[in-house]
Amino acid sequence: MEERKGKTIKLKSAEEIRKHNLSDYAFVEFEDEKEARNAYNILVGYVQNLIDMTNDLGEVAKKVKEKGLEEIEEGSIEAGKPISVMLFQKAKGIADAFETVGKPAAFEYKYDGFRLQIHRKGEKISLYTRRLEEVTNQFPDVVKAVREGVISKEYILDSEVIGIDPKTGKWLPFQNISQRIKRKYDIEEVCKKIPVMIHVFDAIMVDAKTCLMSLSKRGGR
C-alpha cells in the first residue's frame, strides 16, 4: 500500500482503464471530464457486476483492492453461492412493452410458478429463491430430479418451478406452491399434495465453467 500512496496515472480515454492494473495507483486522471465520467461508470459497472455475482461485499472489497480490472470483470461465480437474478421491468400494457423493447419483439409464456436457482457442487445440491433464500429442504423432489437428470457435478441452473394438481395434472397458481416455500415441517406430505414441475431455462455455469458473457464483451454497463 505504501508504494502506491500518491501514485497517479494519467489517461486520455475511459477505455484505457482496461489496459492498466488500477490497483497499482492511488489516483486516475483524465484530460477530459467526459472521459472521467465514462471511466467512473465503467468501474461502477464492474463493481456492481461483482456484487451481483458474489453477494458478498467483503469479498468484493478485497478483490477490488487487490486485483486488476481483468480479474474482477468476470465476476466470481461459484456453485453454492447464489447470484442476483436478472429481472425485467414490468410493463403497463402491450403498447408500453413495445415502447420499451421495440419492434419486432419475441414473446415467451409466463409460468405462474416461482424462480428457483439450482446449484450443485460435488454431491451437494442447493436451491435458492429469487430473493436468494435457501429452500433446499423444502423441495427434496427437486433435489432428487436434478441429481438424477443432470449429468454435470458442478453447475448453476436458472429455472421456474410450477405446482401440479396431482388429481387433474393441471398447473396450480403460485399461491398454492408458495405454501411449500415457507414450509418447515411435514415436507414429504406436502410434496405429495403439491408436486412440482421444473422448467430449466438457463445454464449459468456448467462443469464449473461460467456461461455468462463478460462485461467487456457486453460493452460494459
ROMARBA-474011 format. One record per residue: x, y, z of N, C-alpha, C, O, CB in turn; residue number from 1; residue in one letter. Coordinates in steps of 0.1 Angstrom, whole numbers. Glycine has a CB too. Layout:
<nodes>
[[X,Y,Z],[X,Y,Z],[X,Y,Z],[X,Y,Z],[X,Y,Z],NUM,A]
...
</nodes>
This chain:
<nodes>
[[8,-12,0],[0,0,0],[9,13,0],[5,22,-6],[-9,0,12],1,M]
[[20,12,7],[28,24,8],[34,28,-6],[36,40,-9],[40,22,18],2,E]
[[37,18,-14],[43,20,-27],[34,28,-36],[39,36,-45],[47,7,-34],3,E]
[[21,26,-35],[11,33,-44],[6,46,-38],[-2,52,-45],[0,23,-47],4,R]
[[10,49,-26],[5,61,-20],[9,73,-28],[20,76,-30],[11,62,-6],5,K]
[[-2,81,-32],[1,93,-40],[4,91,-55],[6,100,-62],[11,101,-34],6,G]
[[5,78,-59],[9,75,-73],[-3,77,-82],[-14,73,-79],[14,60,-74],7,K]
[[0,85,-93],[-11,89,-102],[-8,84,-116],[3,84,-121],[-13,104,-102],8,T]
[[-19,79,-123],[-18,75,-137],[-27,85,-145],[-38,87,-141],[-22,60,-140],9,I]
[[-22,90,-156],[-29,99,-165],[-33,92,-178],[-25,87,-185],[-21,112,-168],10,K]
[[-46,92,-181],[-52,86,-192],[-59,95,-201],[-64,106,-196],[-61,74,-188],11,L]
[[-60,92,-214],[-68,101,-223],[-82,96,-225],[-91,105,-226],[-61,101,-237],12,K]
[[-84,83,-226],[-98,79,-228],[-102,69,-217],[-94,62,-211],[-99,72,-242],13,S]
[[-115,67,-215],[-121,58,-205],[-117,44,-208],[-115,36,-199],[-136,59,-204],14,A]
[[-116,40,-221],[-113,26,-224],[-99,22,-220],[-96,10,-219],[-114,25,-239],15,E]
[[-90,32,-218],[-77,28,-214],[-76,22,-200],[-66,16,-196],[-68,41,-214],16,E]
[[-86,23,-192],[-86,18,-178],[-85,3,-179],[-81,-4,-169],[-98,22,-170],17,I]
[[-89,-3,-190],[-89,-18,-192],[-75,-23,-194],[-72,-35,-193],[-99,-22,-203],18,R]
[[-66,-14,-198],[-52,-18,-201],[-43,-17,-190],[-31,-21,-191],[-47,-9,-213],19,K]
[[-47,-12,-178],[-38,-10,-167],[-44,-16,-154],[-56,-17,-153],[-36,5,-165],20,H]
[[-35,-20,-146],[-39,-25,-133],[-40,-13,-123],[-31,-8,-118],[-28,-36,-127],21,N]
[[-53,-9,-122],[-55,3,-114],[-53,2,-99],[-51,12,-92],[-70,7,-116],22,L]
[[-51,-11,-95],[-48,-13,-81],[-34,-8,-77],[-30,-7,-66],[-50,-27,-77],23,S]
[[-26,-5,-88],[-12,0,-86],[-12,15,-83],[-1,20,-80],[-4,-4,-98],24,D]
[[-23,21,-85],[-24,36,-84],[-34,41,-74],[-44,35,-71],[-27,42,-98],25,Y]
[[-30,53,-68],[-39,59,-58],[-49,68,-65],[-60,70,-60],[-31,67,-48],26,A]
[[-45,74,-77],[-54,83,-84],[-53,80,-99],[-43,76,-104],[-50,98,-81],27,F]
[[-64,83,-106],[-65,82,-120],[-70,96,-125],[-80,101,-121],[-75,71,-125],28,V]
[[-62,102,-135],[-66,115,-140],[-69,114,-155],[-63,106,-162],[-54,125,-138],29,E]
[[-78,123,-159],[-82,123,-174],[-81,138,-178],[-84,147,-170],[-96,117,-176],30,F]
[[-77,140,-191],[-77,153,-196],[-91,159,-198],[-93,171,-198],[-69,153,-209],31,E]
[[-100,150,-201],[-114,154,-204],[-123,149,-193],[-123,138,-189],[-118,149,-218],32,D]
[[-132,158,-188],[-142,155,-178],[-151,144,-182],[-155,136,-174],[-149,167,-173],33,E]
[[-155,145,-195],[-165,135,-200],[-159,121,-199],[-165,111,-196],[-169,138,-215],34,K]
[[-146,120,-203],[-139,107,-203],[-138,102,-188],[-139,90,-185],[-125,107,-209],35,E]
[[-136,111,-179],[-135,107,-165],[-148,102,-160],[-148,92,-153],[-131,120,-156],36,A]
[[-159,108,-164],[-173,103,-160],[-175,89,-167],[-181,80,-160],[-184,113,-165],37,R]
[[-171,87,-179],[-173,74,-186],[-165,63,-179],[-170,52,-177],[-168,75,-201],38,N]
[[-153,67,-175],[-144,57,-168],[-151,53,-154],[-151,42,-150],[-130,63,-165],39,A]
[[-156,63,-148],[-163,61,-135],[-174,51,-137],[-176,42,-129],[-168,74,-129],40,Y]
[[-182,54,-147],[-194,45,-150],[-190,31,-153],[-196,21,-149],[-202,51,-161],41,N]
[[-179,29,-160],[-174,16,-164],[-169,9,-151],[-173,-3,-149],[-162,17,-173],42,I]
[[-162,15,-142],[-157,9,-130],[-169,6,-121],[-169,-5,-115],[-148,19,-123],43,L]
[[-179,15,-120],[-191,12,-112],[-198,-1,-117],[-203,-9,-109],[-200,24,-111],44,V]
[[-198,-2,-130],[-205,-14,-137],[-198,-27,-133],[-204,-37,-130],[-205,-12,-152],45,G]
[[-184,-26,-133],[-177,-38,-130],[-179,-42,-115],[-181,-54,-112],[-162,-36,-132],46,Y]
[[-178,-32,-106],[-180,-35,-92],[-194,-40,-89],[-196,-50,-82],[-178,-22,-84],47,V]
[[-204,-34,-96],[-218,-39,-94],[-220,-53,-99],[-227,-61,-93],[-228,-29,-101],48,Q]
[[-213,-56,-110],[-214,-69,-115],[-208,-80,-106],[-213,-91,-104],[-206,-70,-129],49,N]
[[-197,-76,-99],[-191,-84,-89],[-200,-86,-77],[-201,-97,-72],[-177,-79,-85],50,L]
[[-207,-76,-73],[-216,-77,-62],[-227,-87,-66],[-231,-95,-58],[-222,-63,-58],51,I]
[[-232,-85,-78],[-243,-94,-83],[-239,-109,-83],[-247,-118,-81],[-248,-90,-97],52,D]
[[-226,-111,-87],[-221,-125,-88],[-218,-131,-75],[-218,-144,-74],[-209,-125,-97],53,M]
[[-214,-123,-65],[-210,-129,-52],[-219,-127,-40],[-220,-135,-31],[-197,-124,-49],54,T]
[[-227,-115,-41],[-235,-111,-29],[-227,-111,-16],[-232,-115,-6],[-247,-121,-28],55,N]
[[-214,-107,-17],[-205,-107,-6],[-197,-94,-7],[-187,-94,-14],[-196,-120,-6],56,D]
[[-201,-84,1],[-194,-71,0],[-180,-72,4],[-171,-65,-1],[-202,-61,8],57,L]
[[-177,-81,14],[-164,-82,19],[-155,-88,8],[-143,-83,7],[-164,-92,31],58,G]
[[-159,-98,1],[-151,-103,-10],[-149,-93,-21],[-139,-93,-27],[-158,-116,-15],59,E]
[[-160,-86,-24],[-159,-75,-34],[-148,-65,-31],[-140,-62,-39],[-173,-69,-36],60,V]
[[-149,-60,-18],[-139,-50,-14],[-125,-55,-15],[-116,-48,-19],[-142,-46,0],61,A]
[[-123,-68,-11],[-110,-74,-12],[-105,-75,-26],[-93,-72,-29],[-110,-88,-5],62,K]
[[-113,-80,-35],[-109,-82,-49],[-106,-69,-56],[-96,-67,-63],[-120,-89,-57],63,K]
[[-115,-59,-53],[-112,-46,-60],[-99,-40,-55],[-92,-33,-62],[-124,-36,-57],64,V]
[[-96,-42,-42],[-84,-36,-36],[-71,-43,-42],[-61,-37,-44],[-84,-37,-21],65,K]
[[-72,-56,-43],[-60,-64,-46],[-58,-68,-60],[-47,-70,-65],[-60,-77,-38],66,E]
[[-69,-68,-68],[-68,-73,-82],[-70,-62,-92],[-75,-51,-89],[-78,-84,-84],67,K]
[[-65,-65,-104],[-67,-56,-115],[-81,-57,-121],[-88,-66,-117],[-56,-58,-126],68,G]
[[-84,-48,-130],[-97,-48,-136],[-100,-62,-143],[-112,-66,-143],[-99,-37,-146],69,L]
[[-90,-68,-150],[-93,-80,-157],[-97,-91,-148],[-103,-101,-151],[-80,-84,-165],70,E]
[[-92,-90,-135],[-95,-101,-125],[-109,-100,-120],[-115,-110,-116],[-85,-100,-114],71,E]
[[-115,-87,-120],[-128,-86,-114],[-140,-85,-124],[-151,-86,-121],[-128,-74,-105],72,I]
[[-136,-83,-137],[-147,-80,-147],[-156,-92,-149],[-167,-91,-153],[-141,-76,-160],73,E]
[[-150,-104,-148],[-158,-116,-150],[-168,-120,-138],[-176,-128,-139],[-149,-128,-153],74,E]
[[-166,-113,-127],[-173,-116,-115],[-166,-128,-109],[-154,-131,-112],[-188,-119,-118],75,G]
[[-173,-135,-100],[-166,-146,-93],[-177,-156,-89],[-179,-158,-77],[-158,-142,-81],76,S]
[[-184,-162,-99],[-195,-171,-96],[-190,-184,-91],[-179,-189,-96],[-204,-173,-108],77,I]
[[-197,-190,-82],[-193,-203,-76],[-205,-210,-72],[-214,-205,-65],[-183,-201,-63],78,E]
[[-206,-223,-76],[-217,-231,-72],[-218,-232,-57],[-209,-235,-50],[-216,-246,-78],79,A]
[[-231,-230,-52],[-233,-230,-38],[-235,-216,-32],[-239,-214,-21],[-222,-237,-31],80,G]
[[-231,-206,-41],[-232,-192,-37],[-242,-185,-46],[-239,-184,-58],[-219,-184,-36],81,K]
[[-255,-182,-42],[-265,-177,-51],[-261,-163,-57],[-254,-155,-50],[-278,-175,-44],82,P]
[[-264,-161,-69],[-261,-148,-76],[-275,-141,-78],[-285,-147,-79],[-254,-151,-89],83,I]
[[-274,-128,-80],[-286,-120,-82],[-291,-123,-96],[-284,-124,-106],[-282,-104,-81],84,S]
[[-304,-125,-96],[-311,-130,-108],[-314,-118,-117],[-316,-106,-112],[-324,-138,-106],85,V]
[[-315,-120,-130],[-318,-109,-139],[-334,-108,-140],[-341,-118,-142],[-313,-112,-154],86,M]
[[-338,-96,-138],[-353,-93,-138],[-356,-82,-147],[-348,-73,-149],[-358,-90,-123],87,L]
[[-367,-83,-154],[-370,-73,-164],[-381,-64,-158],[-389,-68,-150],[-375,-79,-177],88,F]
[[-381,-51,-162],[-391,-42,-156],[-405,-45,-161],[-407,-51,-172],[-388,-27,-160],89,Q]
[[-415,-42,-153],[-429,-45,-156],[-434,-35,-166],[-430,-23,-166],[-438,-46,-144],90,K]
[[-443,-39,-175],[-449,-30,-184],[-464,-28,-181],[-470,-37,-175],[-448,-36,-199],91,A]
[[-469,-16,-184],[-482,-12,-181],[-492,-19,-190],[-504,-21,-187],[-484,3,-181],92,K]
[[-487,-23,-202],[-496,-30,-212],[-487,-33,-224],[-475,-31,-224],[-508,-21,-216],93,G]
[[-494,-38,-235],[-487,-42,-247],[-479,-30,-253],[-468,-31,-257],[-496,-48,-257],94,I]
[[-486,-19,-254],[-481,-7,-260],[-468,-2,-252],[-458,2,-259],[-491,5,-261],95,A]
[[-469,-3,-239],[-458,2,-231],[-446,-8,-233],[-434,-4,-233],[-462,2,-216],96,D]
[[-449,-21,-234],[-439,-31,-236],[-431,-29,-249],[-419,-30,-250],[-445,-45,-236],97,A]
[[-439,-26,-260],[-433,-23,-273],[-424,-10,-272],[-414,-10,-279],[-443,-22,-284],98,F]
[[-429,-1,-264],[-421,12,-263],[-408,9,-256],[-398,16,-259],[-429,22,-254],99,E]
[[-407,-1,-248],[-395,-4,-240],[-385,-13,-249],[-374,-10,-249],[-398,-12,-228],100,T]
[[-391,-23,-255],[-382,-33,-262],[-381,-30,-277],[-372,-36,-284],[-386,-47,-260],101,V]
[[-390,-23,-283],[-390,-20,-297],[-397,-31,-305],[-403,-41,-299],[-376,-19,-302],102,G]
[[-398,-30,-318],[-404,-40,-327],[-394,-43,-338],[-387,-35,-342],[-417,-34,-333],103,K]
[[-395,-56,-342],[-403,-67,-337],[-398,-72,-323],[-387,-68,-319],[-403,-79,-347],104,P]
[[-406,-79,-316],[-403,-84,-303],[-407,-99,-302],[-416,-103,-308],[-409,-76,-292],105,A]
[[-399,-106,-294],[-403,-120,-291],[-410,-122,-278],[-407,-115,-268],[-390,-129,-291],106,A]
[[-420,-130,-278],[-428,-132,-265],[-426,-146,-260],[-425,-156,-268],[-443,-129,-268],107,F]
[[-426,-148,-247],[-425,-161,-241],[-436,-163,-231],[-441,-153,-225],[-411,-163,-234],108,E]
[[-440,-175,-229],[-451,-178,-220],[-446,-176,-206],[-435,-180,-202],[-457,-192,-222],109,Y]
[[-454,-169,-198],[-451,-166,-184],[-457,-177,-175],[-469,-178,-173],[-455,-152,-179],110,K]
[[-448,-186,-169],[-453,-196,-160],[-457,-190,-147],[-450,-181,-141],[-443,-207,-158],111,Y]
[[-468,-194,-141],[-473,-189,-128],[-466,-198,-117],[-473,-204,-109],[-488,-190,-127],112,D]
[[-453,-198,-117],[-446,-205,-106],[-437,-196,-99],[-440,-184,-97],[-438,-217,-112],113,G]
[[-426,-201,-94],[-416,-193,-88],[-402,-196,-93],[-399,-207,-96],[-417,-194,-72],114,F]
[[-394,-186,-92],[-380,-186,-97],[-372,-195,-88],[-372,-193,-76],[-374,-172,-99],115,R]
[[-364,-204,-93],[-355,-212,-85],[-342,-214,-91],[-340,-218,-102],[-362,-226,-83],116,L]
[[-331,-210,-83],[-318,-212,-88],[-312,-225,-82],[-312,-227,-70],[-309,-199,-83],117,Q]
[[-307,-233,-91],[-303,-247,-87],[-288,-248,-88],[-282,-245,-98],[-310,-258,-96],118,I]
[[-282,-251,-76],[-267,-252,-76],[-263,-266,-72],[-269,-272,-64],[-261,-242,-65],119,H]
[[-252,-270,-78],[-246,-283,-74],[-231,-282,-74],[-225,-277,-84],[-251,-295,-83],120,R]
[[-225,-286,-64],[-210,-287,-62],[-207,-300,-56],[-208,-302,-44],[-205,-275,-54],121,K]
[[-202,-309,-64],[-199,-323,-59],[-212,-330,-57],[-221,-331,-65],[-190,-323,-47],122,G]
[[-214,-335,-44],[-226,-342,-41],[-237,-332,-35],[-248,-336,-32],[-223,-353,-31],123,E]
[[-233,-320,-32],[-242,-311,-25],[-250,-303,-35],[-244,-296,-44],[-234,-301,-16],124,K]
[[-263,-303,-34],[-272,-295,-42],[-280,-285,-33],[-285,-289,-23],[-283,-305,-49],125,I]
[[-280,-273,-38],[-286,-262,-30],[-296,-255,-39],[-294,-253,-51],[-276,-252,-25],126,S]
[[-308,-251,-33],[-318,-244,-41],[-321,-230,-35],[-321,-229,-22],[-331,-252,-41],127,L]
[[-322,-220,-43],[-324,-206,-38],[-335,-199,-46],[-337,-201,-58],[-311,-198,-40],128,Y]
[[-343,-191,-39],[-354,-183,-45],[-348,-171,-52],[-336,-168,-51],[-364,-179,-34],129,T]
[[-356,-163,-58],[-352,-151,-65],[-347,-141,-55],[-339,-132,-58],[-364,-144,-73],130,R]
[[-351,-142,-42],[-346,-133,-31],[-334,-139,-24],[-329,-135,-14],[-357,-131,-21],131,R]
[[-328,-150,-30],[-316,-157,-26],[-318,-164,-12],[-308,-166,-5],[-305,-147,-25],132,L]
[[-330,-168,-9],[-333,-175,3],[-331,-190,0],[-336,-195,-11],[-347,-172,8],133,E]
[[-324,-197,8],[-322,-212,5],[-335,-220,9],[-340,-218,20],[-310,-217,13],134,E]
[[-340,-228,0],[-352,-236,2],[-349,-251,-2],[-358,-258,-6],[-364,-231,-6],135,V]
[[-337,-255,0],[-333,-269,-3],[-341,-279,4],[-346,-289,-2],[-318,-271,0],136,T]
[[-343,-277,17],[-351,-287,25],[-365,-288,21],[-372,-298,23],[-349,-284,40],137,N]
[[-371,-277,16],[-385,-277,12],[-388,-284,-1],[-400,-287,-4],[-390,-262,11],138,Q]
[[-378,-287,-9],[-380,-293,-22],[-371,-305,-24],[-362,-305,-33],[-378,-282,-33],139,F]
[[-372,-315,-16],[-364,-327,-18],[-367,-334,-32],[-359,-341,-37],[-367,-337,-7],140,P]
[[-379,-332,-37],[-383,-338,-50],[-375,-331,-61],[-371,-338,-71],[-398,-336,-53],141,D]
[[-372,-318,-60],[-365,-311,-70],[-350,-315,-69],[-343,-318,-79],[-366,-295,-68],142,V]
[[-345,-317,-57],[-331,-322,-55],[-329,-335,-61],[-319,-338,-68],[-328,-322,-40],143,V]
[[-339,-344,-59],[-338,-358,-65],[-339,-357,-80],[-331,-365,-87],[-350,-366,-59],144,K]
[[-347,-349,-86],[-349,-348,-100],[-336,-343,-107],[-332,-349,-117],[-360,-339,-104],145,A]
[[-330,-333,-102],[-318,-327,-108],[-306,-336,-105],[-297,-337,-114],[-315,-313,-103],146,V]
[[-306,-343,-94],[-295,-353,-91],[-295,-364,-101],[-284,-369,-106],[-296,-358,-77],147,R]
[[-307,-369,-105],[-308,-380,-114],[-308,-375,-129],[-304,-383,-138],[-321,-387,-111],148,E]
[[-312,-363,-131],[-314,-358,-145],[-303,-350,-151],[-303,-348,-163],[-326,-351,-146],149,G]
[[-294,-344,-143],[-283,-335,-148],[-270,-342,-146],[-267,-346,-135],[-284,-322,-141],150,V]
[[-263,-344,-157],[-250,-352,-156],[-239,-344,-149],[-231,-350,-141],[-246,-355,-170],151,I]
[[-238,-331,-151],[-227,-323,-146],[-227,-324,-130],[-237,-326,-124],[-228,-309,-150],152,S]
[[-215,-324,-124],[-214,-324,-110],[-211,-310,-104],[-210,-309,-92],[-202,-333,-106],153,K]
[[-210,-300,-112],[-208,-286,-107],[-215,-277,-117],[-210,-274,-128],[-193,-283,-105],154,E]
[[-226,-271,-113],[-234,-263,-122],[-243,-253,-114],[-245,-254,-102],[-243,-271,-131],155,Y]
[[-248,-243,-121],[-258,-234,-116],[-269,-233,-127],[-265,-229,-139],[-252,-220,-112],156,I]
[[-281,-236,-124],[-292,-235,-134],[-302,-225,-129],[-305,-224,-117],[-298,-249,-136],157,L]
[[-309,-218,-139],[-320,-209,-135],[-332,-216,-140],[-333,-221,-152],[-317,-195,-142],158,D]
[[-342,-216,-132],[-355,-223,-136],[-367,-217,-130],[-367,-208,-121],[-353,-238,-131],159,S]
[[-378,-222,-135],[-392,-218,-129],[-398,-231,-125],[-399,-241,-132],[-400,-211,-140],160,E]
[[-403,-231,-113],[-409,-243,-107],[-424,-241,-106],[-429,-231,-100],[-403,-247,-93],161,V]
[[-432,-250,-111],[-447,-249,-111],[-453,-260,-103],[-449,-272,-104],[-452,-249,-126],162,I]
[[-463,-256,-95],[-471,-266,-88],[-481,-274,-97],[-486,-268,-106],[-478,-260,-76],163,G]
[[-483,-287,-94],[-491,-295,-102],[-503,-301,-94],[-500,-306,-82],[-483,-306,-109],164,I]
[[-515,-301,-99],[-526,-307,-92],[-525,-322,-94],[-526,-326,-106],[-540,-302,-97],165,D]
[[-522,-330,-84],[-520,-345,-86],[-532,-352,-91],[-531,-363,-97],[-516,-351,-73],166,P]
[[-544,-346,-90],[-556,-353,-94],[-559,-350,-109],[-563,-359,-117],[-568,-349,-86],167,K]
[[-557,-337,-113],[-560,-334,-127],[-548,-332,-136],[-549,-333,-148],[-567,-320,-127],168,T]
[[-536,-331,-130],[-524,-329,-138],[-522,-315,-143],[-513,-312,-150],[-524,-338,-149],169,G]
[[-531,-306,-139],[-531,-292,-144],[-522,-284,-134],[-519,-287,-123],[-545,-286,-144],170,K]
[[-517,-272,-140],[-509,-263,-132],[-517,-257,-121],[-528,-253,-123],[-502,-253,-141],171,W]
[[-510,-254,-110],[-516,-247,-99],[-511,-233,-99],[-500,-230,-103],[-514,-254,-86],172,L]
[[-519,-223,-94],[-514,-209,-93],[-503,-208,-82],[-502,-217,-74],[-526,-200,-89],173,P]
[[-496,-198,-83],[-484,-196,-74],[-488,-196,-60],[-480,-201,-52],[-478,-182,-77],174,F]
[[-500,-192,-56],[-504,-191,-42],[-503,-205,-36],[-500,-207,-24],[-518,-186,-41],175,Q]
[[-506,-216,-44],[-505,-229,-39],[-491,-234,-36],[-488,-239,-25],[-512,-239,-49],176,N]
[[-482,-231,-45],[-469,-236,-43],[-461,-228,-33],[-451,-232,-28],[-461,-236,-57],177,I]
[[-466,-215,-31],[-459,-207,-21],[-460,-213,-7],[-452,-210,2],[-466,-193,-21],178,S]
[[-470,-222,-5],[-471,-229,8],[-458,-238,10],[-454,-239,22],[-484,-238,8],179,Q]
[[-453,-243,0],[-441,-252,1],[-429,-244,4],[-420,-248,11],[-439,-260,-12],180,R]
[[-428,-232,-1],[-416,-223,1],[-414,-220,15],[-403,-220,20],[-417,-210,-7],181,I]
[[-425,-218,23],[-424,-214,37],[-425,-226,46],[-423,-225,58],[-435,-204,40],182,K]
[[-428,-238,41],[-430,-250,49],[-417,-255,55],[-406,-255,49],[-436,-261,41],183,R]
[[-417,-258,68],[-406,-264,75],[-408,-278,81],[-398,-285,84],[-401,-254,86],184,K]
[[-421,-282,82],[-424,-295,87],[-433,-302,78],[-440,-297,69],[-431,-293,101],185,Y]
[[-433,-316,80],[-442,-325,72],[-439,-322,57],[-449,-322,49],[-457,-322,75],186,D]
[[-427,-321,53],[-423,-318,39],[-427,-329,30],[-433,-326,19],[-408,-317,38],187,I]
[[-425,-342,33],[-429,-353,24],[-444,-353,21],[-448,-355,10],[-425,-366,30],188,E]
[[-452,-350,31],[-467,-349,30],[-471,-338,20],[-479,-340,11],[-474,-347,43],189,E]
[[-464,-327,21],[-467,-315,13],[-463,-318,-2],[-469,-314,-11],[-461,-302,18],190,V]
[[-451,-325,-3],[-446,-329,-17],[-457,-338,-24],[-458,-336,-36],[-433,-337,-15],191,C]
[[-464,-346,-17],[-474,-355,-23],[-487,-346,-27],[-493,-349,-37],[-478,-366,-14],192,K]
[[-490,-337,-18],[-502,-329,-21],[-499,-318,-32],[-508,-316,-40],[-506,-321,-8],193,K]
[[-487,-313,-32],[-484,-303,-42],[-471,-307,-49],[-460,-301,-46],[-483,-289,-36],194,I]
[[-471,-316,-58],[-459,-320,-66],[-455,-308,-75],[-464,-300,-78],[-461,-333,-74],195,P]
[[-443,-308,-80],[-439,-297,-89],[-433,-302,-102],[-429,-313,-104],[-429,-289,-82],196,V]
[[-433,-293,-112],[-426,-295,-125],[-415,-284,-126],[-418,-272,-122],[-437,-293,-137],197,M]
[[-404,-288,-131],[-392,-279,-132],[-390,-275,-146],[-388,-284,-155],[-380,-285,-126],198,I]
[[-390,-262,-149],[-387,-257,-163],[-373,-250,-162],[-373,-239,-157],[-398,-248,-168],199,H]
[[-363,-257,-166],[-349,-250,-166],[-348,-242,-179],[-350,-248,-190],[-338,-261,-165],200,V]
[[-346,-229,-178],[-345,-221,-190],[-331,-214,-192],[-329,-208,-202],[-355,-210,-189],201,F]
[[-322,-216,-183],[-309,-210,-185],[-298,-218,-177],[-300,-223,-166],[-309,-196,-181],202,D]
[[-286,-219,-183],[-275,-225,-176],[-265,-214,-174],[-259,-209,-183],[-268,-237,-185],203,A]
[[-263,-211,-161],[-253,-201,-157],[-239,-206,-156],[-230,-199,-160],[-258,-194,-144],204,I]
[[-238,-218,-151],[-225,-225,-150],[-227,-240,-153],[-237,-246,-149],[-219,-223,-136],205,M]
[[-218,-246,-161],[-218,-260,-164],[-204,-265,-163],[-195,-260,-169],[-224,-263,-178],206,V]
[[-202,-276,-155],[-189,-282,-153],[-179,-272,-148],[-167,-272,-152],[-184,-288,-166],207,D]
[[-184,-263,-139],[-175,-253,-132],[-171,-242,-141],[-162,-234,-138],[-163,-260,-126],208,A]
[[-176,-241,-154],[-173,-231,-163],[-185,-221,-165],[-196,-226,-168],[-168,-237,-177],209,K]
[[-182,-208,-163],[-193,-199,-165],[-198,-198,-179],[-190,-199,-188],[-188,-185,-160],210,T]
[[-211,-196,-180],[-217,-195,-193],[-221,-180,-196],[-228,-177,-206],[-229,-204,-195],211,C]
[[-217,-171,-186],[-221,-157,-187],[-210,-150,-196],[-198,-153,-195],[-221,-151,-173],212,L]
[[-215,-140,-203],[-206,-132,-211],[-200,-121,-203],[-207,-115,-194],[-213,-126,-223],213,M]
[[-187,-119,-204],[-180,-108,-196],[-186,-95,-199],[-191,-92,-210],[-165,-109,-199],214,S]
[[-184,-85,-190],[-188,-72,-192],[-182,-65,-204],[-188,-57,-211],[-186,-64,-179],215,L]
[[-169,-68,-206],[-162,-61,-217],[-167,-65,-230],[-168,-57,-239],[-147,-65,-216],216,S]
[[-172,-78,-231],[-178,-83,-244],[-192,-77,-245],[-197,-76,-257],[-178,-98,-244],217,K]
[[-198,-74,-234],[-212,-68,-235],[-211,-53,-236],[-221,-47,-238],[-220,-72,-222],218,R]
[[-199,-48,-236],[-198,-33,-238],[-199,-26,-225],[-203,-14,-225],[-208,-28,-248],219,G]
[[-197,-33,-213],[-198,-26,-200],[-213,-25,-196],[-221,-32,-202],[-192,-12,-201],220,G]
[[-216,-16,-187],[-229,-14,-182],[-235,-1,-187],[-246,3,-184],[-230,-15,-167],221,R]
</nodes>
